[in-house]
Amino acid sequence: MKYRTLGKTNYQVSEVSLGTWQLGSKWGDPFDEQDAMQTLEEAYQAGVNFFDTADIYQDGNSEQAIGKFLATHPDRHIYVSTKCGRGLEPHAVSNYSKENIEAFVNHSLKNLGTESLDLILLHCPPTDVYYKKEVFDTLDALKAAGKIKHYGVSVERIEEAIKALDYDISAVEIIFNIFRQKPADLFFKLAKQHNIGTIIRVPLASGLLTGKYTLNTKFGKNDHRTFNRHGEAFDKGETFAGVDYETGVKAANQLKEKLGSDNLAQTALRWILMFSEVSTIIPGASNAKQIASNTGAAELPALSNEQMGICKDIYQQYFEPVVKYEW
């Protein structure tokens, strides 16, 4: 495993890390703590030292499992990024209050069993939150009190990431993959100028970029790839990176053919790592095979100019006219 610096945190984090949205569970299945602990251990043994979670993942079980894992590895520092805010009812700007943010931090501290959070991110808040200075003043105060070491934002849109640079953030979590290339146009340059870490989420477009899906692939009824395909439950950019499923399958098949790749998922992750502004990628994994595949991407040779050109062409042909102006 290779490591990169996560912006002004100066944390040296694994290039390929672990997203834990489905830690200890398949889509819609009950949480299994044993599976969760095994997944964390397998990732750790593969060199992963950065786990991304959130207070709402598996109703807090994701944070709690990571906390138990940390307790079993007291001599090795593992960095944890958690997120807060999506549990608000309603998820409105007015509920991003000092009291609620402090409560979120205290709850995550309890779940993780730590005295200070390595990194906490606002979890895709409404756009107007980025214009509410008192939210970031609260985070500054929590940092001064030692409850958090660093804070940042997880965003849906580029404009939100850019606006967040007005504050003392340390990292931005953002969607970036072969089908969603817009962050490389401007935001990465700004992040580098501000020494902001970039955490890449939805790197495989909810599995489209594994190249394993067909037009006949079926997903479970509790899988967001079924119920949120068009943004029915939350921002559609979270599901298949917001791209049309049929077009995504077609584009992925063309990528496999033109790149001559037997493992499109690894190639897609390696493509992301071609951008020096990227700090870490957080694909999810639920078994040893997936972890080995994901982490193995960091060991692949650099993509050639020809391969990068193919990825750019596919993006421009199928996705840029739509996704570039939506997110």
C-alpha positions in Angstrom: 0.0 0.0 0.0 1.1 3.5 -0.8 0.2 6.5 1.3 -0.6 10.2 0.6 -0.9 13.3 2.8 -4.5 14.2 3.7 -4.1 18.0 3.3 -3.4 20.2 6.3 -4.1 17.3 8.7 -0.7 15.9 7.7 -2.2 12.4 8.2 -0.5 9.8 6.0 -3.4 7.8 4.7 -3.7 4.8 2.5 -4.3 5.6 -1.2 -7.1 3.1 -1.2 -9.1 3.2 2.1 -12.4 1.8 3.2 -15.9 3.3 3.1 -18.2 1.7 5.6 -21.7 2.6 4.5 -22.5 -1.1 4.3 -20.1 -2.3 7.0 -21.3 -5.6 8.4 -24.3 -5.7 6.0 -25.3 -6.2 2.4 -27.8 -3.7 1.0 -30.8 -3.8 3.3 -29.7 -6.8 5.4 -29.4 -6.7 9.2 -26.1 -5.6 10.7 -23.6 -8.4 11.5 -20.9 -7.3 14.0 -18.7 -10.3 13.3 -18.7 -9.6 9.5 -17.9 -5.9 10.3 -14.9 -6.8 12.5 -13.6 -9.2 9.9 -13.9 -6.6 7.1 -12.0 -4.0 9.1 -9.3 -6.5 10.0 -8.9 -7.6 6.4 -8.6 -4.0 5.2 -6.1 -3.2 8.0 -4.0 -6.2 7.1 -4.0 -5.0 3.5 -2.5 -1.7 4.6 -5.6 0.4 4.9 -5.3 2.9 7.8 -8.2 5.2 7.0 -11.9 4.3 7.6 -14.8 6.6 6.5 -18.0 6.3 8.4 -21.0 8.3 9.6 -23.2 8.5 12.6 -26.2 7.2 10.6 -24.5 4.3 8.9 -26.2 1.1 10.2 -27.9 3.2 12.9 -24.6 3.9 14.6 -23.4 0.3 14.4 -20.7 1.3 11.9 -19.1 3.8 14.2 -19.4 1.4 17.2 -17.8 -1.5 15.3 -14.9 0.8 14.3 -14.6 1.9 17.9 -14.3 -1.7 19.0 -11.8 -2.4 16.3 -9.7 0.6 17.4 -9.7 -0.7 21.0 -8.1 -4.0 19.7 -5.3 -2.1 17.9 -4.2 0.5 20.5 -0.6 0.6 19.3 -1.3 1.3 15.7 -2.9 4.6 14.7 -5.8 4.2 12.4 -7.5 7.4 11.2 -11.3 7.6 11.2 -13.4 10.2 9.4 -17.0 10.3 10.5 -19.9 12.4 9.2 -22.9 14.1 10.9 -26.1 15.9 10.0 -28.1 13.5 7.9 -29.9 12.3 10.9 -31.7 15.6 11.3 -35.5 15.6 11.0 -36.2 17.5 9.0 -32.8 17.8 7.2 -33.1 21.5 7.0 -30.7 24.5 7.4 -32.4 25.6 10.5 -31.5 22.4 12.3 -27.8 22.9 11.8 -27.6 24.6 15.2 -24.8 24.8 17.7 -26.7 22.4 20.1 -27.3 19.8 17.4 -23.7 19.9 16.1 -22.3 19.5 19.6 -24.7 16.6 20.2 -23.5 14.9 17.0 -19.9 15.2 18.0 -20.5 13.9 21.5 -22.5 11.0 20.1 -19.7 10.0 17.7 -17.1 10.3 20.4 -19.1 7.9 22.5 -19.7 5.4 19.6 -16.0 5.5 18.6 -14.7 5.3 22.2 -12.2 8.1 21.7 -11.6 11.5 23.3 -11.1 13.4 20.1 -12.3 12.8 16.5 -9.6 12.6 13.9 -11.9 14.2 11.3 -15.6 15.0 11.2 -17.4 16.1 8.0 -20.8 17.7 7.6 -22.8 15.0 5.7 -24.0 16.6 2.5 -25.9 19.4 4.2 -28.3 21.7 2.2 -26.4 24.2 0.1 -27.4 27.2 2.3 -25.5 25.7 5.3 -22.3 26.7 3.5 -23.5 30.3 3.9 -24.2 29.9 7.6 -21.0 31.0 9.3 -22.1 30.1 12.8 -22.1 26.4 11.8 -18.4 26.6 11.1 -17.8 28.8 14.2 -19.3 25.9 16.2 -16.9 23.5 14.6 -14.0 25.9 15.3 -15.0 26.0 18.9 -15.2 22.2 19.1 -11.7 22.0 17.6 -10.3 24.5 20.1 -11.9 22.4 22.9 -10.1 19.4 21.7 -13.2 17.3 20.8 -12.2 17.3 17.1 -8.8 17.5 15.5 -10.1 18.5 12.1 -13.3 19.1 10.2 -14.5 19.3 6.7 -17.5 18.7 4.4 -18.9 15.9 2.3 -20.6 17.5 -0.7 -23.0 16.9 -3.6 -22.0 19.8 -5.7 -18.8 21.5 -6.8 -20.1 25.0 -5.7 -20.5 23.7 -2.2 -16.9 22.4 -2.1 -15.6 25.8 -3.3 -17.7 27.8 -0.8 -16.5 25.6 2.0 -13.0 26.8 1.3 -14.0 30.1 3.0 -13.7 28.2 6.3 -11.0 26.4 8.2 -11.8 23.0 6.7 -9.1 20.3 6.3 -10.8 18.0 3.9 -13.6 17.6 1.3 -15.3 14.4 0.4 -16.5 14.4 -3.1 -17.8 12.1 -5.9 -15.2 11.6 -8.6 -14.8 8.8 -11.1 -14.5 8.2 -14.8 -18.2 9.0 -15.2 -18.0 12.2 -13.0 -14.8 14.0 -13.9 -15.8 17.6 -13.2 -13.8 18.0 -9.9 -10.6 17.8 -11.9 -11.6 20.9 -14.0 -11.2 23.5 -11.2 -11.8 22.2 -7.7 -8.7 20.0 -7.4 -6.6 23.0 -8.2 -8.3 25.1 -5.5 -8.0 22.2 -3.0 -4.2 22.0 -3.7 -3.8 25.8 -3.3 -5.6 25.6 0.1 -3.9 22.4 1.2 -7.2 20.6 1.5 -7.4 16.8 1.6 -9.7 15.2 -1.0 -11.5 12.0 -0.1 -13.1 10.4 -3.1 -16.4 8.7 -2.7 -18.6 6.7 -5.1 -15.5 5.8 -7.0 -17.1 2.9 -8.9 -20.4 4.6 -9.6 -22.3 2.2 -7.3 -20.7 -0.7 -9.1 -21.2 0.3 -12.7 -17.5 0.7 -13.1 -16.9 -2.9 -12.1 -18.1 -3.7 -15.6 -20.1 -6.6 -14.1 -23.6 -5.2 -14.5 -26.0 -5.9 -17.4 -29.3 -4.4 -18.4 -30.9 -7.5 -16.7 -29.1 -7.1 -13.4 -31.6 -6.9 -10.5 -31.0 -5.3 -7.2 -32.8 -5.9 -3.9 -35.9 -3.8 -3.0 -33.9 -2.3 0.0 -30.9 -1.5 -2.2 -30.6 2.2 -3.1 -29.8 1.1 -6.7 -33.5 0.1 -6.8 -35.3 2.7 -4.9 -33.2 5.8 -5.6 -32.3 5.4 -9.2 -33.9 8.7 -10.1 -33.3 10.5 -6.8 -36.6 9.4 -5.2 -35.1 9.1 -1.7 -32.0 11.4 -1.8 -29.7 13.1 -4.3 -29.6 10.9 -7.4 -25.9 11.6 -7.6 -25.4 9.1 -4.8 -26.7 6.2 -7.0 -24.7 5.2 -10.1 -23.1 8.7 -9.6 -26.3 10.1 -11.1 -25.8 8.7 -14.6 -28.5 6.9 -16.5 -28.2 3.2 -15.7 -28.5 1.9 -19.3 -26.0 4.4 -20.5 -23.7 3.5 -17.7 -23.8 -0.2 -18.6 -23.0 0.7 -22.2 -20.2 3.0 -21.3 -18.6 0.5 -18.9 -18.7 -2.2 -21.6 -17.0 0.1 -24.0 -14.4 1.0 -21.4 -13.6 -2.7 -20.8 -13.2 -3.3 -24.5 -11.2 -0.2 -25.4 -8.9 -0.5 -22.3 -8.5 -4.2 -22.7 -9.1 -4.5 -19.0 -9.9 -7.8 -17.3 -10.6 -6.0 -14.0 -12.3 -2.7 -14.8 -12.9 -1.9 -11.1 -9.1 -1.8 -10.4 -8.5 0.2 -13.6 -11.2 2.7 -12.6 -9.6 3.1 -9.1 -6.2 3.5 -10.6 -7.5 6.2 -12.9 -8.5 8.2 -9.9 -5.1 7.8 -8.4 -3.6 9.3 -11.5 -4.7 12.7 -10.1 -2.1 13.9 -7.5 -4.6 16.1 -5.8 -6.5 13.0 -4.7 -5.6 12.1 -1.1 -7.5 8.8 -0.7 -10.4 6.7 -2.3 -13.0 5.1 -0.1 -14.7 2.2 -2.0 -16.9 0.0 0.1 -16.1 -3.7 0.6 -17.9 -6.6 2.3 -15.5 -9.5 1.9 -11.8 -10.3 1.5 -12.0 -10.6 -2.3 -13.4 -7.1 -2.7 -10.8 -5.7 -0.3 -8.0 -7.4 -2.2 -9.3 -6.1 -5.5 -9.7 -2.5 -4.2 -6.4 -2.3 -2.5 -4.6 -4.0 -5.4 -5.5 -1.0 -7.6 -2.8 1.0 -5.8 -0.2 -1.5 -7.1 -1.1 -1.2 -10.8 1.2 0.6 -13.1 0.2 4.1 -14.1 -2.3 4.4 -16.9 -0.9 5.4 -20.3 -1.8 8.7 -22.1 -3.8 6.5 -24.5 -5.8 4.9 -21.7 -6.4 8.3 -20.0 -7.6 9.6 -23.4 -10.0 6.7 -23.7 -11.5 7.5 -20.3 -11.8 11.1 -21.2 -13.5 10.3 -24.6 -16.1 8.0 -22.9 -16.9 10.7 -20.4 -17.2 13.4 -22.9 -19.4 11.3 -25.2 -21.9 9.9 -22.7 -21.8 12.0 -19.5 -20.3 15.5 -19.6 -23.3 17.1 -21.3 -25.5 16.0 -18.4 -23.6 15.5 -15.2 -21.2 18.5 -15.6 -24.0 21.0 -15.3 -26.0 19.2 -12.6 -23.3 18.7 -9.9 
